[in-house]
Amino acid sequence: MSTEAIAHRQKEAEMTQRPDEWLLEQGLEPDKLGLRNQSDIKINLSSPQTADANETELKLRPGAEEDDPSFVVKEERKGWHGYVEWEDYPEKKAKAHKRFQRFKFPPPPEFQLGPLPPTNPVLEGVRWKLWHKAIGGALENVPEESWDIVVEEKHPGMLHLLQFPYNGEAPKGLLIKDPITPNELHFVRNHGGIPTIEPEAFDLRIDGLVNDPKRLTLADLQNEALFPRMEKLVTLQCSGTRRFEQIQEFAGEGDEMINAPWAEGAISTAKWVGVSLKKVIKYCGGLKDGAKHLEFYGADSYFKGGELMNYVVSVPWSKVKANEVMLAWEMNGKPLPRIHGAPLRAVVMGYIGARSVKWLYRVKATPTPSRAPVQSREYLYFQQQYGKHNQLPWLGIQIQEMPVSSAIMSPWQKEVVVHNGAIEVEGWAYSGGGRWPERVEVSADGGRVWYQVPLENFSKKHKFTWRTWKMKVPIDHEGWTELVCRCWDNSLNTQPMEVRQSWNWGLHITSSCHRIKIYSVNANREATRKRLQEFEDHQESFLPITRPTEFKTMSMQEYEKMWATMEPRDVDD
Ligand code: MTE
């Protein structure tokens, strides 16, 4: 080809090919991919009417309506800082919504199709912070104040998935060090800021379909002449636990708070002290006819679709009647930390953590499950073929009891493990609804051959807690392999084999077997042992495992010597 022809071809390639074309073709930058529209419908791809994605300042929407300067969000109770009542005041909600509409907010960061930032906090929650600034008044400084509480009350080693509203989990090594999680390592899942309520100023309102509505102070609840004390070890688990595995398989609903990219740590166990809600309802004269559910109100403010509300969910009366709902003020022998709901929270045993309402200030008996968004629109488990555009809230199962699940906490994903024919594996196992782990199995070959965790290697069995476990799994082979664990609970339920089998657009309930890829180096093998020694003798780093090694596994002389004793590679006759 002539030089002109080559230059022409190069020019043509420049014109038709983006420099990152290959990355796009191979799906390595899915956040930058365009749309392949094979329908006859025109699809709008213009960016939404929001501020720039990197915007951190509050900006007015062009042509925004006049504000009502007399509308100031106030705290209405002395000793209750960061608490704004929304549910009693529909007008206040409407005004807040109007104020909200005046501003434009940046879109949520793309953390599923794009890479996760290598920072801690991983995500900042810029939009959530700006929402608080936009409403102002009593909510204005809540993001900063809440972060101060995180720093004060949580372990410095916490993995902060989201700075505000705070979502954080303990690192793997610390999470299962003790089957009872120390308070500072217990995971935190917040939907809003952290209110600070003085115990002396606190009371709990019990109303709705109860015969004798009351307000009870903390002293009333703690009066053992009125209510017997209850103490229970309970595991709380968020339905987002291990969500990261689902995200890695396929991206789903993309809001930074709703779908925080949790690893295996959105689960923890504590000893809670309080009273049974059943006794409290009885003290209020019992329920009226038609009451079937109890709605719990949290004092924090939650933003959902431009609306403001308190955190509200419900549990059925049958759960309360079974003495499985506690109103707790103590956590692991200490007063409830502010970040975990002081002065009073619900602890709903065997249910998804979302029902264990923190900063609980009201219990209302109702005929139906709560219509509040957290109950009716979030924490829903949809069938896999319901996607973003066809999932209607009533089609999802409201997640209550968590399914059986387990996780490997050590070794870690993609680690090189040098061992003597058996790998030490550690993890946790849990089942919701008052079921407990009876058996855990680990496979070192991706799930064909399973080894049972010896019963003596489990933490103690309780009706409402996880169990931590460890075992040595025999492994002879070398190279990449997959460690897998699965749990069988006391009802003989077990876990689906693959993430895909439990994958859903909302990215809840990653109940599939936990899979960890490791590179196995078996020092029990003569040749491998020799090789390991050579790395030591040459003072050469063993890692990264993919790096070509200067010294060979066999010299040319040794190679010739082998062939001299063997049949030739090819035969003529
Ligand atoms: N209660 C209130 N008031 N506000 C919240 O955001 N989050 C819920 C639940 N109770 C929440 C709440 C969710 S989703 C979970 S998983 C648990 O609290 C987590 O409890 P923890 O933060 O004490 O671990």
Boltz pocket constraint, residues with backbone or C-beta under 6 A from the ligand:
constraints:
  - pocket:
      binder: B
      contacts: [[A, 186], [A, 187], [A, 188], [A, 189], [A, 190], [A, 191], [A, 192], [A, 236], [A, 237], [A, 238], [A, 239], [A, 297], [A, 298], [A, 299], [A, 300], [A, 311], [A, 339], [A, 340], [A, 341], [A, 352], [A, 353], [A, 354], [A, 355], [A, 356], [A, 357], [A, 358], [A, 359], [A, 360]]
      max_distance: 6.0
